[in-house]
Amino acid sequence: MNVQGRISRILVTGGSTALYAQANLSGPQAKKTDSLNPYASPLLGNLQDLPPSTVITDGFDPLRDEGAAYADKLRQAGVSVMYRNFETGTHEFFGMGAVVDLSNQAVQYAAQNLKTAFGQ
């Protein structure tokens, strides 16, 4: 397997997000309009009256721009938002605390924002 093949097995890429979308929005019960459902595409929904939110993105994620746009749309809807981009992280970095210190920083950031949201 070449380097690109090994990297694509580890990282989420633009091509793999299309594959995941196809897998999750297809099947016997799927409709062509499912991709327009706000549960599948939150940017398409009404975001008013949502609770305070924390949005975390990372620099090496094809979904980074969508995450930033989601945070902006939440703000525009009047929702209190804490947004942070961990520039050197990859899509799956959040759950890799045993080997990636940046993950621990992101988890601490999320935990602190949850405590604040719950008034603790």
Backbone atoms as SQL, in Angstrom:
CREATE TABLE atoms (id INTEGER PRIMARY KEY, chain TEXT, resi INTEGER, resn TEXT, atom TEXT, x REAL, y REAL, z REAL);
INSERT INTO atoms VALUES
  (1, 'A', 1, 'MET', 'N', 0.853, -1.171, 0.000),
  (2, 'A', 1, 'MET', 'CA', 0.000, 0.000, 0.000),
  (3, 'A', 1, 'MET', 'C', 0.900, 1.235, 0.000),
  (4, 'A', 2, 'ASN', 'N', 0.587, 2.212, -0.850),
  (5, 'A', 2, 'ASN', 'CA', 1.406, 3.418, -0.913),
  (6, 'A', 2, 'ASN', 'C', 1.112, 4.351, 0.271),
  (7, 'A', 3, 'VAL', 'N', 1.931, 5.395, 0.399),
  (8, 'A', 3, 'VAL', 'CA', 1.786, 6.328, 1.524),
  (9, 'A', 3, 'VAL', 'C', 0.402, 6.959, 1.529),
  (10, 'A', 4, 'GLN', 'N', -0.085, 7.384, 0.368),
  (11, 'A', 4, 'GLN', 'CA', -1.412, 8.009, 0.289),
  (12, 'A', 4, 'GLN', 'C', -2.488, 7.043, 0.782),
  (13, 'A', 5, 'GLY', 'N', -2.366, 5.774, 0.426),
  (14, 'A', 5, 'GLY', 'CA', -3.328, 4.776, 0.887),
  (15, 'A', 5, 'GLY', 'C', -3.294, 4.597, 2.387),
  (16, 'A', 6, 'ARG', 'N', -2.083, 4.581, 2.959),
  (17, 'A', 6, 'ARG', 'CA', -1.957, 4.457, 4.412),
  (18, 'A', 6, 'ARG', 'C', -2.526, 5.683, 5.109),
  (19, 'A', 7, 'ILE', 'N', -2.244, 6.867, 4.558),
  (20, 'A', 7, 'ILE', 'CA', -2.759, 8.103, 5.164),
  (21, 'A', 7, 'ILE', 'C', -4.277, 8.118, 5.100),
  (22, 'A', 8, 'SER', 'N', -4.851, 7.736, 3.974),
  (23, 'A', 8, 'SER', 'CA', -6.309, 7.787, 3.854),
  (24, 'A', 8, 'SER', 'C', -6.997, 6.786, 4.774),
  (25, 'A', 9, 'ARG', 'N', -6.293, 5.731, 5.194),
  (26, 'A', 9, 'ARG', 'CA', -6.874, 4.796, 6.156),
  (27, 'A', 9, 'ARG', 'C', -6.873, 5.378, 7.559),
  (28, 'A', 10, 'ILE', 'N', -5.975, 6.340, 7.828),
  (29, 'A', 10, 'ILE', 'CA', -5.850, 6.944, 9.150),
  (30, 'A', 10, 'ILE', 'C', -6.673, 8.228, 9.252),
  (31, 'A', 11, 'LEU', 'N', -6.589, 9.073, 8.246),
  (32, 'A', 11, 'LEU', 'CA', -7.213, 10.391, 8.298),
  (33, 'A', 11, 'LEU', 'C', -8.552, 10.406, 7.576),
  (34, 'A', 12, 'VAL', 'N', -9.420, 11.271, 8.016),
  (35, 'A', 12, 'VAL', 'CA', -10.666, 11.509, 7.302),
  (36, 'A', 12, 'VAL', 'C', -10.359, 12.532, 6.227),
  (37, 'A', 13, 'THR', 'N', -10.663, 12.205, 4.985),
  (38, 'A', 13, 'THR', 'CA', -10.401, 13.098, 3.868),
  (39, 'A', 13, 'THR', 'C', -11.716, 13.504, 3.222),
  (40, 'A', 14, 'GLY', 'N', -11.646, 14.454, 2.297),
  (41, 'A', 14, 'GLY', 'CA', -12.853, 14.870, 1.591),
  (42, 'A', 14, 'GLY', 'C', -13.543, 13.704, 0.898),
  (43, 'A', 15, 'GLY', 'N', -12.742, 12.811, 0.297),
  (44, 'A', 15, 'GLY', 'CA', -13.315, 11.643, -0.365),
  (45, 'A', 15, 'GLY', 'C', -13.988, 10.696, 0.605),
  (46, 'A', 16, 'SER', 'N', -13.380, 10.521, 1.778),
  (47, 'A', 16, 'SER', 'CA', -13.977, 9.599, 2.741),
  (48, 'A', 16, 'SER', 'C', -15.250, 10.179, 3.354),
  (49, 'A', 17, 'THR', 'N', -15.335, 11.518, 3.504),
  (50, 'A', 17, 'THR', 'CA', -16.575, 12.085, 4.047),
  (51, 'A', 17, 'THR', 'C', -17.731, 11.849, 3.085),
  (52, 'A', 18, 'ALA', 'N', -17.464, 11.910, 1.788),
  (53, 'A', 18, 'ALA', 'CA', -18.514, 11.619, 0.807),
  (54, 'A', 18, 'ALA', 'C', -18.950, 10.161, 0.916),
  (55, 'A', 19, 'LEU', 'N', -17.989, 9.271, 1.123),
  (56, 'A', 19, 'LEU', 'CA', -18.298, 7.851, 1.287),
  (57, 'A', 19, 'LEU', 'C', -19.136, 7.618, 2.541),
  (58, 'A', 20, 'TYR', 'N', -18.767, 8.279, 3.659),
  (59, 'A', 20, 'TYR', 'CA', -19.530, 8.132, 4.903),
  (60, 'A', 20, 'TYR', 'C', -20.952, 8.674, 4.733),
  (61, 'A', 21, 'ALA', 'N', -21.068, 9.808, 4.066),
  (62, 'A', 21, 'ALA', 'CA', -22.399, 10.383, 3.834),
  (63, 'A', 21, 'ALA', 'C', -23.252, 9.424, 3.011),
  (64, 'A', 22, 'GLN', 'N', -22.666, 8.872, 1.962),
  (65, 'A', 22, 'GLN', 'CA', -23.400, 7.921, 1.129),
  (66, 'A', 22, 'GLN', 'C', -23.833, 6.718, 1.952),
  (67, 'A', 23, 'ALA', 'N', -22.954, 6.209, 2.783),
  (68, 'A', 23, 'ALA', 'CA', -23.275, 5.028, 3.592),
  (69, 'A', 23, 'ALA', 'C', -24.360, 5.332, 4.615),
  (70, 'A', 24, 'ASN', 'N', -24.333, 6.507, 5.190),
  (71, 'A', 24, 'ASN', 'CA', -25.294, 6.849, 6.240),
  (72, 'A', 24, 'ASN', 'C', -26.612, 7.387, 5.706),
  (73, 'A', 25, 'LEU', 'N', -26.623, 7.861, 4.484),
  (74, 'A', 25, 'LEU', 'CA', -27.838, 8.442, 3.925),
  (75, 'A', 25, 'LEU', 'C', -28.352, 7.630, 2.745),
  (76, 'A', 26, 'SER', 'N', -28.086, 6.333, 2.763),
  (77, 'A', 26, 'SER', 'CA', -28.593, 5.464, 1.712),
  (78, 'A', 26, 'SER', 'C', -29.129, 4.196, 2.350),
  (79, 'A', 27, 'GLY', 'N', -29.718, 3.394, 1.559),
  (80, 'A', 27, 'GLY', 'CA', -30.290, 2.154, 2.069),
  (81, 'A', 27, 'GLY', 'C', -31.761, 2.090, 1.748),
  (82, 'A', 28, 'PRO', 'N', -32.414, 1.026, 2.182),
  (83, 'A', 28, 'PRO', 'CA', -33.806, 0.816, 1.785),
  (84, 'A', 28, 'PRO', 'C', -34.764, 1.896, 2.303),
  (85, 'A', 29, 'GLN', 'N', -34.474, 2.504, 3.433),
  (86, 'A', 29, 'GLN', 'CA', -35.377, 3.509, 3.997),
  (87, 'A', 29, 'GLN', 'C', -34.999, 4.938, 3.610),
  (88, 'A', 30, 'ALA', 'N', -33.867, 5.122, 2.950),
  (89, 'A', 30, 'ALA', 'CA', -33.362, 6.461, 2.646),
  (90, 'A', 30, 'ALA', 'C', -34.144, 7.108, 1.509),
  (91, 'A', 31, 'LYS', 'N', -34.224, 8.418, 1.593),
  (92, 'A', 31, 'LYS', 'CA', -34.837, 9.227, 0.533),
  (93, 'A', 31, 'LYS', 'C', -33.793, 10.201, 0.040),
  (94, 'A', 32, 'LYS', 'N', -33.961, 10.687, -1.181),
  (95, 'A', 32, 'LYS', 'CA', -33.002, 11.645, -1.723),
  (96, 'A', 32, 'LYS', 'C', -32.928, 12.905, -0.879),
  (97, 'A', 33, 'THR', 'N', -33.981, 13.226, -0.182),
  (98, 'A', 33, 'THR', 'CA', -34.008, 14.456, 0.613),
  (99, 'A', 33, 'THR', 'C', -33.374, 14.297, 1.986),
  (100, 'A', 34, 'ASP', 'N', -32.937, 13.091, 2.362),
  (101, 'A', 34, 'ASP', 'CA', -32.362, 12.880, 3.697),
  (102, 'A', 34, 'ASP', 'C', -31.157, 13.771, 3.959),
  (103, 'A', 35, 'SER', 'N', -30.371, 14.058, 2.927),
  (104, 'A', 35, 'SER', 'CA', -29.195, 14.904, 3.129),
  (105, 'A', 35, 'SER', 'C', -29.590, 16.343, 3.461),
  (106, 'A', 36, 'LEU', 'N', -30.841, 16.694, 3.228),
  (107, 'A', 36, 'LEU', 'CA', -31.333, 18.039, 3.556),
  (108, 'A', 36, 'LEU', 'C', -31.983, 18.090, 4.934),
  (109, 'A', 37, 'ASN', 'N', -32.055, 16.963, 5.600),
  (110, 'A', 37, 'ASN', 'CA', -32.632, 16.904, 6.930),
  (111, 'A', 37, 'ASN', 'C', -31.657, 17.542, 7.922),
  (112, 'A', 38, 'PRO', 'N', -32.120, 18.465, 8.761),
  (113, 'A', 38, 'PRO', 'CA', -31.225, 19.119, 9.722),
  (114, 'A', 38, 'PRO', 'C', -30.529, 18.159, 10.683),
  (115, 'A', 39, 'TYR', 'N', -31.075, 16.974, 10.899),
  (116, 'A', 39, 'TYR', 'CA', -30.387, 16.001, 11.736),
  (117, 'A', 39, 'TYR', 'C', -29.125, 15.488, 11.037),
  (118, 'A', 40, 'ALA', 'N', -29.128, 15.465, 9.718),
  (119, 'A', 40, 'ALA', 'CA', -27.953, 15.062, 8.952),
  (120, 'A', 40, 'ALA', 'C', -27.063, 16.263, 8.631),
  (121, 'A', 41, 'SER', 'N', -27.684, 17.419, 8.455),
  (122, 'A', 41, 'SER', 'CA', -26.959, 18.649, 8.097),
  (123, 'A', 41, 'SER', 'C', -27.431, 19.785, 9.005),
  (124, 'A', 42, 'PRO', 'N', -26.880, 19.895, 10.211),
  (125, 'A', 42, 'PRO', 'CA', -27.362, 20.886, 11.178),
  (126, 'A', 42, 'PRO', 'C', -27.354, 22.326, 10.668),
  (127, 'A', 43, 'LEU', 'N', -26.475, 22.646, 9.730),
  (128, 'A', 43, 'LEU', 'CA', -26.447, 24.009, 9.179),
  (129, 'A', 43, 'LEU', 'C', -27.756, 24.374, 8.485),
  (130, 'A', 44, 'LEU', 'N', -28.537, 23.378, 8.111),
  (131, 'A', 44, 'LEU', 'CA', -29.790, 23.631, 7.407),
  (132, 'A', 44, 'LEU', 'C', -30.977, 23.802, 8.353),
  (133, 'A', 45, 'GLY', 'N', -30.750, 23.637, 9.638),
  (134, 'A', 45, 'GLY', 'CA', -31.849, 23.663, 10.599),
  (135, 'A', 45, 'GLY', 'C', -32.051, 25.013, 11.264),
  (136, 'A', 46, 'ASN', 'N', -33.107, 25.083, 12.057),
  (137, 'A', 46, 'ASN', 'CA', -33.385, 26.243, 12.883),
  (138, 'A', 46, 'ASN', 'C', -32.608, 26.063, 14.182),
  (139, 'A', 47, 'LEU', 'N', -31.685, 26.952, 14.450),
  (140, 'A', 47, 'LEU', 'CA', -30.801, 26.796, 15.596),
  (141, 'A', 47, 'LEU', 'C', -31.196, 27.680, 16.773),
  (142, 'A', 48, 'GLN', 'N', -32.291, 28.380, 16.647),
  (143, 'A', 48, 'GLN', 'CA', -32.725, 29.243, 17.741),
  (144, 'A', 48, 'GLN', 'C', -33.125, 28.397, 18.943),
  (145, 'A', 49, 'ASP', 'N', -32.952, 28.984, 20.113),
  (146, 'A', 49, 'ASP', 'CA', -33.357, 28.372, 21.383),
  (147, 'A', 49, 'ASP', 'C', -32.560, 27.124, 21.754),
  (148, 'A', 50, 'LEU', 'N', -31.414, 26.934, 21.137),
  (149, 'A', 50, 'LEU', 'CA', -30.557, 25.823, 21.557),
  (150, 'A', 50, 'LEU', 'C', -29.764, 26.238, 22.793),
  (151, 'A', 51, 'PRO', 'N', -29.328, 25.280, 23.589),
  (152, 'A', 51, 'PRO', 'CA', -28.551, 25.606, 24.794),
  (153, 'A', 51, 'PRO', 'C', -27.151, 26.090, 24.415),
  (154, 'A', 52, 'PRO', 'N', -26.429, 26.648, 25.384),
  (155, 'A', 52, 'PRO', 'CA', -25.041, 27.038, 25.113),
  (156, 'A', 52, 'PRO', 'C', -24.290, 25.858, 24.497),
  (157, 'A', 53, 'SER', 'N', -23.428, 26.176, 23.555),
  (158, 'A', 53, 'SER', 'CA', -22.774, 25.124, 22.779),
  (159, 'A', 53, 'SER', 'C', -21.267, 25.310, 22.720),
  (160, 'A', 54, 'THR', 'N', -20.558, 24.201, 22.655),
  (161, 'A', 54, 'THR', 'CA', -19.129, 24.191, 22.408),
  (162, 'A', 54, 'THR', 'C', -18.899, 23.471, 21.091),
  (163, 'A', 55, 'VAL', 'N', -18.169, 24.113, 20.198),
  (164, 'A', 55, 'VAL', 'CA', -17.837, 23.525, 18.905),
  (165, 'A', 55, 'VAL', 'C', -16.315, 23.451, 18.824),
  (166, 'A', 56, 'ILE', 'N', -15.806, 22.262, 18.568),
  (167, 'A', 56, 'ILE', 'CA', -14.367, 22.038, 18.456),
  (168, 'A', 56, 'ILE', 'C', -14.070, 21.517, 17.063),
  (169, 'A', 57, 'THR', 'N', -13.119, 22.162, 16.408),
  (170, 'A', 57, 'THR', 'CA', -12.648, 21.689, 15.107),
  (171, 'A', 57, 'THR', 'C', -11.132, 21.535, 15.179),
  (172, 'A', 58, 'ASP', 'N', -10.562, 21.067, 14.078),
  (173, 'A', 58, 'ASP', 'CA', -9.120, 20.941, 14.018),
  (174, 'A', 58, 'ASP', 'C', -8.629, 21.284, 12.631),
  (175, 'A', 59, 'GLY', 'N', -7.348, 21.557, 12.528),
  (176, 'A', 59, 'GLY', 'CA', -6.773, 22.058, 11.293),
  (177, 'A', 59, 'GLY', 'C', -6.723, 21.074, 10.148),
  (178, 'A', 60, 'PHE', 'N', -6.676, 19.780, 10.432),
  (179, 'A', 60, 'PHE', 'CA', -6.541, 18.773, 9.385),
  (180, 'A', 60, 'PHE', 'C', -7.815, 17.939, 9.292),
  (181, 'A', 61, 'ASP', 'N', -8.915, 18.596, 9.085),
  (182, 'A', 61, 'ASP', 'CA', -10.210, 17.929, 9.037),
  (183, 'A', 61, 'ASP', 'C', -11.017, 18.528, 7.892),
  (184, 'A', 62, 'PRO', 'N', -11.515, 17.719, 6.977),
  (185, 'A', 62, 'PRO', 'CA', -12.316, 18.267, 5.889),
  (186, 'A', 62, 'PRO', 'C', -13.635, 18.878, 6.382),
  (187, 'A', 63, 'LEU', 'N', -13.989, 18.635, 7.638),
  (188, 'A', 63, 'LEU', 'CA', -15.216, 19.208, 8.187),
  (189, 'A', 63, 'LEU', 'C', -14.962, 20.487, 9.000),
  (190, 'A', 64, 'ARG', 'N', -13.710, 20.956, 9.030),
  (191, 'A', 64, 'ARG', 'CA', -13.372, 22.142, 9.815),
  (192, 'A', 64, 'ARG', 'C', -14.211, 23.355, 9.412),
  (193, 'A', 65, 'ASP', 'N', -14.301, 23.635, 8.126),
  (194, 'A', 65, 'ASP', 'CA', -15.039, 24.812, 7.673),
  (195, 'A', 65, 'ASP', 'C', -16.518, 24.718, 8.036),
  (196, 'A', 66, 'GLU', 'N', -17.086, 23.515, 7.937),
  (197, 'A', 66, 'GLU', 'CA', -18.481, 23.332, 8.322),
  (198, 'A', 66, 'GLU', 'C', -18.671, 23.546, 9.821),
  (199, 'A', 67, 'GLY', 'N', -17.699, 23.106, 10.622),
  (200, 'A', 67, 'GLY', 'CA', -17.774, 23.328, 12.069),
  (201, 'A', 67, 'GLY', 'C', -17.726, 24.800, 12.409),
  (202, 'A', 68, 'ALA', 'N', -16.844, 25.545, 11.756),
  (203, 'A', 68, 'ALA', 'CA', -16.756, 26.990, 11.981),
  (204, 'A', 68, 'ALA', 'C', -18.041, 27.683, 11.525),
  (205, 'A', 69, 'ALA', 'N', -18.577, 27.251, 10.399),
  (206, 'A', 69, 'ALA', 'CA', -19.836, 27.831, 9.906),
  (207, 'A', 69, 'ALA', 'C', -20.988, 27.527, 10.860),
  (208, 'A', 70, 'TYR', 'N', -20.981, 26.340, 11.442),
  (209, 'A', 70, 'TYR', 'CA', -22.006, 25.961, 12.416),
  (210, 'A', 70, 'TYR', 'C', -21.923, 26.859, 13.649),
  (211, 'A', 71, 'ALA', 'N', -20.717, 27.094, 14.140),
  (212, 'A', 71, 'ALA', 'CA', -20.542, 27.989, 15.287),
  (213, 'A', 71, 'ALA', 'C', -21.043, 29.388, 14.948),
  (214, 'A', 72, 'ASP', 'N', -20.731, 29.874, 13.766),
  (215, 'A', 72, 'ASP', 'CA', -21.201, 31.199, 13.341),
  (216, 'A', 72, 'ASP', 'C', -22.721, 31.248, 13.254),
  (217, 'A', 73, 'LYS', 'N', -23.313, 30.202, 12.688),
  (218, 'A', 73, 'LYS', 'CA', -24.775, 30.182, 12.552),
  (219, 'A', 73, 'LYS', 'C', -25.451, 30.104, 13.922),
  (220, 'A', 74, 'LEU', 'N', -24.861, 29.361, 14.853),
  (221, 'A', 74, 'LEU', 'CA', -25.393, 29.329, 16.213),
  (222, 'A', 74, 'LEU', 'C', -25.379, 30.735, 16.822),
  (223, 'A', 75, 'ARG', 'N', -24.255, 31.431, 16.664),
  (224, 'A', 75, 'ARG', 'CA', -24.155, 32.811, 17.190),
  (225, 'A', 75, 'ARG', 'C', -25.222, 33.711, 16.569),
  (226, 'A', 76, 'GLN', 'N', -25.384, 33.599, 15.261),
  (227, 'A', 76, 'GLN', 'CA', -26.386, 34.410, 14.564),
  (228, 'A', 76, 'GLN', 'C', -27.795, 34.116, 15.064),
  (229, 'A', 77, 'ALA', 'N', -28.017, 32.895, 15.545),
  (230, 'A', 77, 'ALA', 'CA', -29.327, 32.506, 16.072),
  (231, 'A', 77, 'ALA', 'C', -29.480, 32.910, 17.539),
  (232, 'A', 78, 'GLY', 'N', -28.447, 33.556, 18.102),
  (233, 'A', 78, 'GLY', 'CA', -28.530, 34.012, 19.485),
  (234, 'A', 78, 'GLY', 'C', -28.075, 33.000, 20.510),
  (235, 'A', 79, 'VAL', 'N', -27.416, 31.936, 20.064),
  (236, 'A', 79, 'VAL', 'CA', -26.946, 30.893, 20.974),
  (237, 'A', 79, 'VAL', 'C', -25.549, 31.278, 21.475),
  (238, 'A', 80, 'SER', 'N', -25.305, 31.080, 22.759),
  (239, 'A', 80, 'SER', 'CA', -23.979, 31.286, 23.315),
  (240, 'A', 80, 'SER', 'C', -23.069, 30.161, 22.841),
  (241, 'A', 81, 'VAL', 'N', -21.956, 30.522, 22.191),
  (242, 'A', 81, 'VAL', 'CA', -21.085, 29.518, 21.588),
  (243, 'A', 81, 'VAL', 'C', -19.635, 29.754, 22.011),
  (244, 'A', 82, 'MET', 'N', -18.984, 28.689, 22.392),
  (245, 'A', 82, 'MET', 'CA', -17.543, 28.678, 22.586),
  (246, 'A', 82, 'MET', 'C', -16.989, 27.850, 21.434),
  (247, 'A', 83, 'TYR', 'N', -16.183, 28.481, 20.597),
  (248, 'A', 83, 'TYR', 'CA', -15.610, 27.788, 19.434),
  (249, 'A', 83, 'TYR', 'C', -14.095, 27.832, 19.528),
  (250, 'A', 84, 'ARG', 'N', -13.484, 26.694, 19.262),
  (251, 'A', 84, 'ARG', 'CA', -12.023, 26.649, 19.213),
  (252, 'A', 84, 'ARG', 'C', -11.577, 25.672, 18.148),
  (253, 'A', 85, 'ASN', 'N', -10.621, 26.121, 17.351),
  (254, 'A', 85, 'ASN', 'CA', -9.995, 25.267, 16.352),
  (255, 'A', 85, 'ASN', 'C', -8.615, 24.870, 16.861),
  (256, 'A', 86, 'PHE', 'N', -8.389, 23.574, 17.002),
  (257, 'A', 86, 'PHE', 'CA', -7.084, 23.055, 17.392),
  (258, 'A', 86, 'PHE', 'C', -6.308, 22.807, 16.096),
  (259, 'A', 87, 'GLU', 'N', -5.532, 23.793, 15.712),
  (260, 'A', 87, 'GLU', 'CA', -4.939, 23.871, 14.380),
  (261, 'A', 87, 'GLU', 'C', -4.124, 22.651, 13.970),
  (262, 'A', 88, 'THR', 'N', -3.441, 22.007, 14.896),
  (263, 'A', 88, 'THR', 'CA', -2.577, 20.886, 14.511),
  (264, 'A', 88, 'THR', 'C', -3.227, 19.516, 14.700),
  (265, 'A', 89, 'GLY', 'N', -4.507, 19.490, 15.054),
  (266, 'A', 89, 'GLY', 'CA', -5.196, 18.216, 15.244),
  (267, 'A', 89, 'GLY', 'C', -5.736, 17.651, 13.948),
  (268, 'A', 90, 'THR', 'N', -6.105, 16.373, 14.007),
  (269, 'A', 90, 'THR', 'CA', -6.762, 15.701, 12.888),
  (270, 'A', 90, 'THR', 'C', -8.182, 15.334, 13.322),
  (271, 'A', 91, 'HIS', 'N', -8.995, 14.909, 12.401),
  (272, 'A', 91, 'HIS', 'CA', -10.412, 14.675, 12.659),
  (273, 'A', 91, 'HIS', 'C', -10.665, 13.840, 13.915),
  (274, 'A', 92, 'GLU', 'N', -9.902, 12.816, 14.109),
  (275, 'A', 92, 'GLU', 'CA', -10.152, 11.882, 15.212),
  (276, 'A', 92, 'GLU', 'C', -9.333, 12.174, 16.458),
  (277, 'A', 93, 'PHE', 'N', -8.651, 13.332, 16.514),
  (278, 'A', 93, 'PHE', 'CA', -7.706, 13.587, 17.603),
  (279, 'A', 93, 'PHE', 'C', -8.359, 13.643, 18.984),
  (280, 'A', 94, 'PHE', 'N', -9.612, 14.006, 19.086),
  (281, 'A', 94, 'PHE', 'CA', -10.261, 14.226, 20.380),
  (282, 'A', 94, 'PHE', 'C', -10.199, 12.998, 21.282),
  (283, 'A', 95, 'GLY', 'N', -10.295, 11.837, 20.732),
  (284, 'A', 95, 'GLY', 'CA', -10.297, 10.618, 21.534),
  (285, 'A', 95, 'GLY', 'C', -8.950, 9.935, 21.655),
  (286, 'A', 96, 'MET', 'N', -7.876, 10.653, 21.366),
  (287, 'A', 96, 'MET', 'CA', -6.555, 10.037, 21.344),
  (288, 'A', 96, 'MET', 'C', -5.655, 10.520, 22.481),
  (289, 'A', 97, 'GLY', 'N', -6.238, 10.804, 23.643),
  (290, 'A', 97, 'GLY', 'CA', -5.499, 11.357, 24.761),
  (291, 'A', 97, 'GLY', 'C', -4.329, 10.526, 25.246),
  (292, 'A', 98, 'ALA', 'N', -4.374, 9.234, 25.045),
  (293, 'A', 98, 'ALA', 'CA', -3.273, 8.381, 25.504),
  (294, 'A', 98, 'ALA', 'C', -1.996, 8.626, 24.713),
  (295, 'A', 99, 'VAL', 'N', -2.130, 9.161, 23.496),
  (296, 'A', 99, 'VAL', 'CA', -0.945, 9.350, 22.651),
  (297, 'A', 99, 'VAL', 'C', -0.792, 10.768, 22.095),
  (298, 'A', 100, 'VAL', 'N', -1.820, 11.586, 22.222),
  (299, 'A', 100, 'VAL', 'CA', -1.770, 12.939, 21.649),
  (300, 'A', 100, 'VAL', 'C', -2.161, 13.945, 22.728),
  (301, 'A', 101, 'ASP', 'N', -1.187, 14.727, 23.202),
  (302, 'A', 101, 'ASP', 'CA', -1.459, 15.681, 24.268),
  (303, 'A', 101, 'ASP', 'C', -2.518, 16.711, 23.854),
  (304, 'A', 102, 'LEU', 'N', -2.535, 17.083, 22.582),
  (305, 'A', 102, 'LEU', 'CA', -3.531, 18.044, 22.104),
  (306, 'A', 102, 'LEU', 'C', -4.944, 17.556, 22.401),
  (307, 'A', 103, 'SER', 'N', -5.147, 16.245, 22.343),
  (308, 'A', 103, 'SER', 'CA', -6.439, 15.658, 22.672),
  (309, 'A', 103, 'SER', 'C', -6.832, 15.990, 24.108),
  (310, 'A', 104, 'ASN', 'N', -5.892, 15.858, 25.022),
  (311, 'A', 104, 'ASN', 'CA', -6.179, 16.168, 26.421),
  (312, 'A', 104, 'ASN', 'C', -6.566, 17.629, 26.600),
  (313, 'A', 105, 'GLN', 'N', -5.908, 18.510, 25.859),
  (314, 'A', 105, 'GLN', 'CA', -6.247, 19.930, 25.919),
  (315, 'A', 105, 'GLN', 'C', -7.681, 20.160, 25.424),
  (316, 'A', 106, 'ALA', 'N', -8.044, 19.481, 24.350),
  (317, 'A', 106, 'ALA', 'CA', -9.399, 19.631, 23.800),
  (318, 'A', 106, 'ALA', 'C', -10.446, 19.083, 24.765),
  (319, 'A', 107, 'VAL', 'N', -10.158, 17.955, 25.379),
  (320, 'A', 107, 'VAL', 'CA', -11.092, 17.366, 26.346),
  (321, 'A', 107, 'VAL', 'C', -11.251, 18.298, 27.547),
  (322, 'A', 108, 'GLN', 'N', -10.158, 18.868, 28.035),
  (323, 'A', 108, 'GLN', 'CA', -10.241, 19.815, 29.153),
  (324, 'A', 108, 'GLN', 'C', -11.052, 21.046, 28.768),
  (325, 'A', 109, 'TYR', 'N', -10.855, 21.536, 27.555),
  (326, 'A', 109, 'TYR', 'CA', -11.621, 22.684, 27.051),
  (327, 'A', 109, 'TYR', 'C', -13.117, 22.357, 27.027),
  (328, 'A', 110, 'ALA', 'N', -13.452, 21.198, 26.488),
  (329, 'A', 110, 'ALA', 'CA', -14.858, 20.783, 26.423),
  (330, 'A', 110, 'ALA', 'C', -15.441, 20.609, 27.823),
  (331, 'A', 111, 'ALA', 'N', -14.684, 19.965, 28.714),
  (332, 'A', 111, 'ALA', 'CA', -15.174, 19.731, 30.079),
  (333, 'A', 111, 'ALA', 'C', -15.406, 21.040, 30.815),
  (334, 'A', 112, 'GLN', 'N', -14.489, 21.990, 30.675),
  (335, 'A', 112, 'GLN', 'CA', -14.659, 23.284, 31.340),
  (336, 'A', 112, 'GLN', 'C', -15.894, 24.005, 30.810),
  (337, 'A', 113, 'ASN', 'N', -16.118, 23.941, 29.515),
  (338, 'A', 113, 'ASN', 'CA', -17.295, 24.589, 28.939),
  (339, 'A', 113, 'ASN', 'C', -18.594, 23.905, 29.375),
  (340, 'A', 114, 'LEU', 'N', -18.560, 22.588, 29.540),
  (341, 'A', 114, 'LEU', 'CA', -19.736, 21.885, 30.062),
  (342, 'A', 114, 'LEU', 'C', -20.020, 22.311, 31.518),
  (343, 'A', 115, 'LYS', 'N', -18.975, 22.389, 32.309),
  (344, 'A', 115, 'LYS', 'CA', -19.163, 22.842, 33.694),
  (345, 'A', 115, 'LYS', 'C', -19.759, 24.237, 33.736),
  (346, 'A', 116, 'THR', 'N', -19.246, 25.118, 32.900),
  (347, 'A', 116, 'THR', 'CA', -19.772, 26.484, 32.834),
  (348, 'A', 116, 'THR', 'C', -21.232, 26.471, 32.401),
  (349, 'A', 117, 'ALA', 'N', -21.549, 25.680, 31.376),
  (350, 'A', 117, 'ALA', 'CA', -22.926, 25.623, 30.873),
  (351, 'A', 117, 'ALA', 'C', -23.897, 25.115, 31.935),
  (352, 'A', 118, 'PHE', 'N', -23.413, 24.204, 32.791),
  (353, 'A', 118, 'PHE', 'CA', -24.268, 23.653, 33.843),
  (354, 'A', 118, 'PHE', 'C', -24.149, 24.428, 35.153),
  (355, 'A', 119, 'GLY', 'N', -23.443, 25.558, 35.111),
  (356, 'A', 119, 'GLY', 'CA', -23.367, 26.426, 36.285),
  (357, 'A', 119, 'GLY', 'C', -22.506, 25.900, 37.395),
  (358, 'A', 120, 'GLN', 'N', -21.499, 25.143, 37.102),
  (359, 'A', 120, 'GLN', 'CA', -20.621, 24.591, 38.141),
  (360, 'A', 120, 'GLN', 'C', -19.249, 25.220, 38.083);
